[in-house]
Amino acid sequence: MPELDPIVLARIQFGANITFHILFPTISISMGWVLLFFKLRHNSEIRATNGNGSKWMDAYKFWVKIFALTFALGVVSGVTMSFQFGTNWPGYMEKVGNIAGPLLAYEVLTAFFLEATFLAIMLFGMNRVSNRMHTVATLLVAGGTTLSAFWILALNSWMQTPAGFEMIAGKAHVVSWLAVIFNPSFPYRFVHMLLASGLTSAFLVRGYRPTAGGAAIARRRWRRH
């Protein structure tokens, strides 16, 4: 049996990782906005009825657990993938590290920390902070997931349609960060990712049924409201 080329093996490993990883951010990117919708509807219903409970909060409490699970799995598989940039493609990263490194760092510093911090409030702070603060936390997490997609898609798009740089001594150096981030294919890839995430979460939420026997009741209850 002929030996497999190391490049092919690296592609297989990276492809397997990213195929598994992409499932989770595809859900979490738009699921954050779905949770914000549930939270806002809950707030409006509470103000209208002066009540303490809401079916929207029941939905929120259920789906925030799914969101946290997909977020955690996305982080774990994403960390592995980021290491593979260096282990599988060291020559490439040596040449474009001046661009790829900062973009990945921006994603961590501006998006990941934002999501991780306020996700804790979403999960454990419901009865420990004010309702307004909890709503703000949900908004920040939703914004953080989209911001995370922004930076990752900026880097991925730059790899396909590089712009805003010059090669000096065999390494890429930034000439314009605006050109790097908003490279020719970025708008289309970013919109594509957001639409794909929205459709995925819509099918996931729409397809959920608490129990087989309660499916008809659940449908009637949601349609009335």
N, C-alpha and C positions, 0 to 999 in steps of 0.2 A: 504494500500500500504506500503510495507516494506521500511524503511529508507535506503537511499543510504549511503554506507560507505564513510567517509570523504576522504579516499585515492582514491577511484574511482572518486569522485567529483573533487579532485585535478588533477587527470590524465585527466579528460574530459576538465577541464578549460585550462590546460597547452597544451593539444593536439589541442584544438580549436585555441589557440593563435599561436602556432608554425606552424600550417597548414596554417593560414592566413599569417604569417610573411615570411615563406620561399619562397613564390611566388615572393617577391620583391628583396631580395638579389640574387635569382636565375637569375633574369634579369640583375640586376645592375653589378654583378661580371664581366660578359663578355661584357656587353654593353659598359663599359668603354674602353675596347680594340677595340670594333667596332668603337667608336668615334675617338680613336687614329688613326685607319686605315683611316677613312674619312679625318681626319685632315692632315695626311701625304700625302694622294693622292691629296688633295687640294694644299698643298705646292708644290708638284712636278709638278702639272699642271700649277700653277702660274709661276714657274721658266721656264717651257718649252714654255709657250705662252706669257709671260710678260703681262698677263692680270690681271684684278682686281676681276673677278668673277669666280665661279666654281660651277658646279652641286654638287660637293662633299661638299662644304660649305653649300649649301642648305640642303643637307642630314644631315650634322652635326648640323645645327641650329634647325632642327626639332627634331632629336633624342636626343639631349642634354636636351630638355625639358622633354621628356619621362624618361630619366635617372634621372633627378632631382626629378621628381615625385616619381619614384620607390625608390629612395634613401630616400626621406623624409618619405614615408610610412614605409619603412623598419626600419628607426630609431625609429619612434613612436611605432611601434609594437614590436621592439626589446627591447626598454626600459621597456615596460610593461612585457615582458618575463623575463628580467633580474631580475625584482622585484619579480617575481613569484618563482625564485629559492629560495628566502628566505621565502616568505609567504606560498608557497605550500610544500616545502621540507626543513623545518628548521633543522630537525635532521640530514639529509644527509649533508647539507651545513655546519653544525657545525663540522662534522667529516672531510670533504674534503675542507673546506674553505681555508686552507693554500695553496692549489693547484689551485682550481677553481678561487679564488679571483684574484691572480696575472695574470692568463691567460686572464681573462676578462679585467683586467686593461691594460695589454699589447695591447689588441685589441683596446681599446679606445685611448691609448696614442700614439701608432705607426700607426694606420690605420684610425680610425674614424676622429681624428683631421686633419690628412693629407687630407682625402677626403673632409671634410667640408670646410677647408680653401681654397683649390685650386678649388673646385667646384664653389665657388663664382667668381673666375677669369674666369672659363670656361663660366659661365652664363652672367656675367656683365662686364668682362674686355676685351672683344673682340676688342673694339675700344679704350681701355684705356691703354693697354700694347702692347708691340711689338708682332709680330706674333710668334717669337721664344719663348717668355715667355708664350704665350698662348698655344703653342704646348707642352712646358715643363709641364704646369699645367695639360693638358690633360693626359700626360704620368704619372704624379704623382698620379692623381686620379685613373687611371686604375690600377697602381701598388698598390694603397691603398685598392681598392676593393679586390684584390687577397690576400693582406696581411691580411685583415680582415677575409677572409675565412680561411686563414692559422691558425690563432689563435683560431677561433671558432671551427674549425674541430679538432684542437689539443686537446681542452678541451673535445669535444664530443667523440672523439676516446678514450681519456684516461678514460672516464667514462665507456666505453665498454671493453677496454683492459688495465686496470691500470698497470703502471710500474714505476720504479724509485722512489719509496716511501717506507716508513716504518711506522707502526702504533705505536705511543707512547701515552700512557694514553688515548687510544680510539680516537686519532686524527691522520690524515695522515700528515706526514712530508716528505718534498722532500729530497731524497738522491742524485738524479741526474736529473737536469732539461732537459738535452738532452734525457734521457730515458723517462721522462714524456712527452715531446713534441713529440718526434719521437717514440711513442709507437707502438706496433705491427700492429694495424689496421689503423694508421694514413695515411700512403701513399696511401692505397687503397681508403679510404674515401675522401681524399683530391682530388685525381685524379677524382674520381667519381663525386664530386661536380663541379669541373671545366668543365668536359665533359657535365654534365647535364645543367650547365649554358650556355655553348656554344651552345648547341642544342636549348635551349629555346630561346635565343636571335636570333639565325639564323632563326627559324620558325617565330618569331615575326617580324623581319625585312623583311623577304621574303614574309610574308603574308600581309604586309601593302599595301594598295592601296589608293592614295589620293582621287580619285573619281571613281565611277563606269565607267563613260564615258571616263576617261583619263587612264584607266588601260592599254589598248593596247599601247597607246603612251608612257606611262611610261616604259613598258617592252622593247619596241624597243629602247628607249633612253638609258636605262641601258645596253642593250646588245651591242650597238655600242661602248660603252666605256669599 
